[in-house]
Amino acid sequence: SHKIPTTIASRCQQFSFRSVDFPELVARMRWICEQEGIQADDESLAVLAQAGEGSVRDSLSALDQAIACCGSRLSASELRGLLGRFGIESLRQVTDALAAGDGSGMLAVVQELESNGHNLQHFCRELARYFRNLLVMKVAGGESRLISASAAEQESLRAIAARFSEEDLTRYLQLTLDLFRDLQFSLQPRLHMELGLLKLVHAGRLVAIEEALANLGAAPAQPQARPASPPAPPAAQRPSGPSPFQRDTARKTAAAPAPARTPAPQGDIKAALHGALVSLGMMFAADNVEKSDVREEGGEVLITAPESARMLTMSEADLRKALQSLGKPPRVKITFGEVTSAPLAVPKSGAEDDLEQRALSDPSVRRFRELFPDAQVRTIRNLKQD
């Protein structure tokens, strides 16, 4: 109706039809059977009403098929076979296997369905409706108009629902709906059906998060005693002492030197961080730290880098790695702004002095310094060594 233009809808009358309630539909089927001389018990009428799903026309169509197939006496089991529906007793095999945590029982259910030529997708649809009725029965309690079933079926549903929690039934319903969706496009329906039913068994073993949290401080449960395995013959006994794998692991552990850990600096954190970055081979990060303000405050290293370093390599991961080697807490915060401290004066060795003299004497470098007299050479790096 939302597709009809407003100018047309304003000149029309709209009638919204609703589904007929299950008791009314059963009463209607009973009246028709009495008028036609058809013998049908309450369970058979419930099957016809369930087939219509609230539609009188669809229920009447199912009744016509039943009369043509079964004659003047209707049987619930024959009607279910005719309409492709499953009774509570068939579906109860699944809940019995769930209550016992029996995976082999689930596989037996699939085997029985395949042997009898049942459609697995139809069974999964009925199973989803079955879990829905169990969940509604668990939530509502007592007889409910929300469940399309006879009084005897509702009594059976109540007894079955009492064996499960509301959370379990909700989980089973969701998994069954997912299985029904997968079966619509599955090329191997039996494989999906077996896997889906086994998932139900595993889902029943899950522990609620509240219970898991409550048991965190409790003493660990004692493992259940397992039957003792028969003693192995003397020839199959393991030799005493560590295994060759354990001896090899111990030998490698003893031979490996302990990782060197740089002691925490007693002086300037900036110089210590610069040295740690250089020792780790992170030269770009060391250059940025050299031009930045570095201070330690509240267990956190605060770095104020110049705006020119925003596009350069200033990785927090590298800085945290260097701080860990210094024994400092790896908490670092980088901001960009005005730098007040002078560049770090890094002592140079004789080899570095020689490298600097050779670099500054290069003709291209001298020409560059003549063009830019205010330029400063802060770092000289040997690219062959990098």
C-alpha positions in Angstrom: 0.0 0.0 0.0 2.9 2.4 0.5 3.6 2.3 -3.3 0.1 3.8 -4.1 0.3 7.6 -4.6 -1.3 9.7 -2.0 -3.7 11.2 -4.5 -5.1 7.7 -5.3 -5.0 6.4 -1.7 -7.0 9.3 -0.5 -9.9 8.2 -2.8 -9.7 4.5 -1.6 -10.8 2.5 1.3 -8.2 0.3 2.9 -9.1 -2.9 4.7 -6.3 -4.5 6.8 -6.9 -8.3 7.3 -5.4 -10.1 10.3 -4.5 -13.7 10.8 -7.2 -15.8 12.5 -6.3 -17.0 16.0 -5.4 -20.6 16.4 -8.4 -21.6 18.7 -10.8 -20.0 16.3 -9.2 -21.7 13.3 -9.4 -25.1 15.1 -13.1 -24.5 16.0 -13.8 -23.6 12.4 -12.1 -26.8 11.1 -14.1 -28.9 13.7 -17.4 -27.4 12.6 -16.6 -28.1 8.9 -15.7 -31.7 9.7 -18.9 -32.2 11.7 -20.9 -30.8 8.8 -19.1 -33.1 6.3 -19.2 -36.2 8.5 -15.4 -36.3 8.9 -14.0 -37.9 12.0 -11.0 -35.8 13.3 -9.6 -35.6 16.8 -8.1 -32.5 18.4 -4.6 -33.3 17.3 -5.6 -33.7 13.7 -7.5 -30.4 13.7 -4.4 -28.7 15.3 -2.2 -30.0 12.4 -4.6 -28.6 9.9 -4.7 -25.2 11.7 -0.9 -25.1 12.0 -0.7 -25.8 8.2 -2.8 -22.7 7.5 -0.7 -20.4 9.9 -3.6 -18.2 10.5 -5.2 -18.4 7.0 -8.6 -20.0 6.8 -8.2 -20.6 3.1 -4.9 -22.4 3.5 -6.3 -24.6 6.3 -9.3 -25.5 4.1 -6.9 -26.4 1.3 -5.0 -28.7 3.7 -8.4 -30.2 4.8 -9.3 -31.0 1.2 -6.0 -32.8 0.7 -6.5 -34.7 3.9 -10.0 -35.9 3.0 -8.8 -36.9 -0.5 -5.9 -38.9 1.0 -7.3 -40.3 4.3 -11.0 -40.5 3.6 -13.6 -39.8 6.3 -11.3 -40.6 9.3 -8.3 -38.3 9.8 -5.1 -39.3 11.6 -2.6 -36.8 12.9 0.4 -39.0 11.9 -0.9 -39.4 8.3 -1.6 -35.6 8.1 1.9 -34.8 9.1 3.3 -37.1 6.5 1.0 -35.6 3.9 1.8 -32.0 4.8 5.5 -32.5 5.5 5.3 -31.6 9.1 6.9 -33.1 12.2 5.3 -33.9 15.5 6.6 -33.1 19.0 7.8 -36.7 19.4 10.0 -36.4 16.4 11.4 -33.0 17.4 11.9 -34.2 21.0 14.8 -36.4 19.9 16.8 -33.2 19.4 16.0 -31.8 22.8 16.7 -35.2 24.5 20.1 -35.2 22.8 20.7 -31.6 23.9 19.8 -32.3 27.5 22.2 -35.3 27.6 24.9 -33.5 25.6 24.8 -36.4 23.1 26.5 -35.6 19.8 26.0 -39.1 18.5 22.3 -38.8 19.1 22.2 -35.7 16.9 23.9 -37.6 14.1 21.4 -40.4 14.5 18.6 -37.9 14.0 20.0 -36.8 10.7 20.5 -40.5 9.7 16.9 -41.2 10.4 15.7 -38.2 8.4 17.8 -39.3 5.5 16.7 -42.9 5.7 13.0 -41.9 5.7 13.4 -39.5 2.8 12.5 -36.4 4.8 13.4 -32.9 3.6 16.1 -31.6 5.9 15.2 -28.0 5.2 11.6 -28.6 6.2 12.7 -30.4 9.4 14.9 -27.4 10.2 12.0 -25.0 9.7 9.9 -27.1 12.1 12.8 -27.3 14.6 13.0 -23.5 14.6 9.2 -23.3 15.3 9.6 -25.9 18.0 12.4 -23.9 19.8 10.3 -20.8 19.4 7.3 -22.5 21.1 9.6 -23.8 23.9 11.0 -20.3 24.4 7.6 -18.7 24.5 6.4 -21.4 27.0 9.5 -20.7 29.1 8.8 -17.0 29.2 5.0 -16.9 29.4 4.4 -20.1 31.4 1.1 -21.9 31.4 -1.2 -22.1 28.4 -0.5 -19.2 26.0 -2.4 -18.0 23.0 1.0 -17.2 21.5 1.6 -20.9 20.8 -0.3 -22.5 18.0 -0.7 -26.0 19.5 -3.4 -28.1 21.2 -3.7 -28.4 24.9 -1.9 -31.8 25.0 1.0 -30.4 22.9 1.3 -27.3 25.1 1.5 -29.6 28.1 4.3 -31.6 26.4 6.1 -28.3 25.5 5.9 -27.1 29.1 7.6 -30.3 30.4 10.3 -30.0 27.8 10.9 -26.3 28.4 11.4 -26.9 32.1 14.6 -28.8 31.3 16.3 -25.7 29.7 17.0 -22.1 30.7 15.7 -19.2 28.8 19.2 -18.3 27.7 19.8 -21.8 26.3 16.5 -21.8 24.3 17.3 -18.3 22.9 20.7 -19.6 21.8 19.2 -22.7 20.2 16.6 -20.8 18.3 19.2 -18.4 16.9 21.5 -21.2 15.8 18.6 -23.1 14.2 17.5 -20.0 12.2 21.1 -19.6 11.0 21.1 -23.3 10.0 17.8 -22.9 8.1 19.3 -20.0 6.2 22.4 -22.0 5.3 20.4 -25.0 4.1 18.6 -22.8 1.5 21.8 -22.5 -0.5 23.7 -25.6 0.6 25.0 -28.1 -2.0 25.5 -30.6 0.9 22.5 -30.3 3.1 23.3 -33.3 5.2 26.8 -32.0 6.1 25.3 -28.6 7.1 22.6 -30.3 9.1 25.0 -32.5 11.0 27.3 -29.5 11.7 24.4 -27.3 12.8 23.0 -29.9 15.3 26.4 -30.5 16.7 26.8 -26.7 17.3 23.6 -26.9 19.3 25.2 -29.5 21.6 28.4 -27.4 22.0 26.3 -24.3 22.7 24.5 -26.1 25.6 27.9 -26.5 27.3 28.6 -22.8 27.4 28.8 -21.1 30.8 27.1 -17.8 31.4 29.5 -14.9 31.8 28.0 -14.0 35.2 28.8 -17.6 36.4 32.2 -17.5 35.0 33.0 -14.2 36.7 31.6 -15.5 40.0 33.9 -18.5 39.8 37.0 -16.5 39.2 37.9 -16.3 42.9 36.6 -19.7 43.8 38.9 -22.7 44.3 39.5 -24.7 41.2 37.3 -27.7 40.8 38.9 -31.0 41.4 39.2 -33.0 38.2 37.1 -36.0 38.0 38.8 -39.3 38.4 39.4 -41.0 35.2 39.6 -44.7 34.8 43.1 -45.9 35.0 44.6 -47.0 31.7 46.1 -50.4 31.5 49.9 -50.4 32.2 52.0 -50.4 29.2 54.4 -53.3 28.6 57.9 -52.9 29.8 59.2 -52.4 26.2 56.8 -49.5 25.7 57.8 -47.6 28.9 59.5 -44.3 28.4 63.0 -43.9 29.7 63.5 -41.9 32.9 64.9 -38.4 32.8 64.2 -35.5 30.3 63.4 -36.2 26.7 65.9 -35.4 24.0 63.8 -32.4 23.1 63.8 -31.1 26.7 67.6 -31.6 26.9 68.1 -29.7 23.6 65.9 -26.8 24.8 67.8 -26.6 28.1 71.1 -26.6 26.3 70.1 -23.7 24.0 68.6 -21.7 26.9 71.8 -22.1 28.9 74.0 -21.1 25.9 72.0 -18.1 24.9 73.2 -14.9 26.6 70.7 -13.0 28.6 69.4 -9.9 26.8 71.3 -6.8 27.8 69.2 -4.3 29.5 70.3 -0.7 29.6 70.1 0.7 33.1 67.7 3.5 33.7 69.5 6.9 33.0 70.4 9.0 35.9 70.8 12.2 33.9 69.0 13.7 30.9 66.2 11.6 29.5 66.7 13.2 26.1 70.3 12.1 25.8 69.4 8.6 27.1 66.5 8.2 24.6 68.7 9.5 21.8 71.4 7.0 22.6 68.9 4.2 22.9 67.5 5.0 19.4 71.0 5.1 17.9 71.9 1.8 19.4 68.7 0.2 18.0 69.5 1.6 14.5 66.6 4.0 14.5 68.6 6.9 13.1 65.6 9.0 11.7 63.9 8.8 15.1 67.1 9.7 16.9 67.5 12.8 14.6 64.0 13.9 15.5 64.6 13.4 19.2 67.8 15.5 19.0 65.8 18.5 17.7 62.9 18.1 20.2 62.1 18.9 23.8 62.0 15.7 25.9 60.9 15.6 29.5 59.6 12.9 31.9 56.5 13.7 33.9 54.1 11.5 35.8 55.5 8.2 34.5 55.1 9.4 30.9 57.7 10.8 28.4 56.5 14.0 26.8 58.1 14.9 23.4 57.5 18.3 21.8 58.8 18.1 18.2 59.2 21.0 15.8 56.6 21.4 13.0 59.2 20.4 10.5 59.3 16.9 12.0 55.6 16.3 11.5 56.1 14.7 8.1 59.3 12.8 9.3 59.6 9.5 10.9 58.4 9.8 14.5 56.9 6.5 15.4 55.5 5.9 18.9 56.3 2.2 18.5 60.0 3.0 18.0 60.0 5.3 20.9 58.3 2.8 23.2 60.8 0.2 22.2 63.7 2.5 23.1 62.1 3.4 26.4 61.7 -0.3 27.3 65.4 -0.8 26.7 66.1 2.0 29.1 63.9 0.4 31.8 61.4 3.3 31.5 57.6 2.9 31.3 56.7 2.7 27.6 54.2 5.6 27.8 55.0 8.3 25.3 53.1 11.3 24.0 54.2 13.3 21.0 53.1 16.9 20.2 54.3 19.4 17.7 55.0 23.0 18.4 57.8 25.4 19.3 61.0 23.9 20.7 62.7 25.8 23.4 65.8 23.7 24.1 68.9 23.7 22.0 69.8 20.7 19.9 71.4 17.9 21.7 75.2 18.1 21.7 76.2 14.5 20.9 79.9 13.8 21.5 81.8 12.7 18.4 84.5 10.2 18.1 87.6 10.5 16.0 86.0 8.6 13.2 83.0 10.8 13.2 85.2 13.9 13.1 87.1 12.5 10.1 83.7 11.7 8.4 82.5 15.3 9.1 85.7 16.8 7.6 85.5 14.7 4.5 81.8 15.6 4.1 82.2 19.3 4.5 85.1 19.4 2.1 83.0 17.9 -0.6 82.6 20.4 -3.5 78.9 20.1 -3.7 78.5 20.6 0.0 80.7 23.7 -0.1 78.7 25.1 -3.0 75.5 24.4 -1.1 76.8 26.3 2.0 77.8 29.2 -0.1 74.3 29.5 -1.5 72.7 29.1 1.9 75.1 30.8 4.4 72.6 30.5 7.3 72.2 26.7 6.9 73.5 24.4 9.7 74.9 20.9 9.2 73.6 19.0 12.2 74.0 15.4 11.3 76.4 13.6 9.0 75.6 9.9 8.3 77.6 7.3 6.4 75.0 5.8 4.0 77.2 2.8 3.4 77.0 1.8 7.0 73.2 2.5 7.3 
